[in-house]
Amino acid sequence: MGIVIFGHGSSVDSANEAVRNVARDAAAAGGWSLYETAFLEATPTLGDAVASLAAAGASEIVVIPYFLTLGVHLRRDLPKLVEDLSQEHGLSIRVAPPLDGHPHLSRMLVDRAREFTR
């Protein structure tokens, strides 16, 4: 199985690099041997990532959005991309929910606030 960490993408490369770093750390922690980072509005694109994982032997891919909420890009853009790429590559591609609602998200906010309130 291949994993794609999928972010919005930015014209600021350091923002994209931050997402790549989180993806790399998550892959190490999760023991993912097949993973890619992809962006909606930067490179590599989701199509690039899916093609790379398919070439590496993945027959199933899980896309994990690096988005906080289920906004327009996840409601409109991502489903169409996934449908097209699934048909193009003959793969099962599933999409995880955005980060909103994850039990550790509120803890992260508390930790960040504590950095400035001590």
C-alpha positions, 0 to 999 in steps of 0.5 A: 500500500502507498501513502500520499500526504496531500497538502495545498501547496504554496509559492513559498517553498519553505511551506512546502518543505515543512509538509515534506518534513512532516510526511518524512517523519510520519513515514518513519514513525509509521513504517511506510515504505511507499509514501509520497508528498503531493500538493494541489497547487505545487509540485509534485502533484497528486498525479505525480505521486500516484504515478510514482507509487504505482511504478513502485508496485503499489496497488492501493493508495491512501491519500491523507489530506494535510488540511485542517477542515473539509473545505472546497478543495477536499469537497470538490477538487480532490474527489475528481482528482482521485476518480481520474487517477484511480481510473488512469492507473487502475488503482484503489485510492481512498481518502482519509478525513482532514485533520479536523476532529482528530483527538490530538488536534486540541492537545496541539493547540494547548501545547502551542498556547503553553509555549507563550503563556508560561 
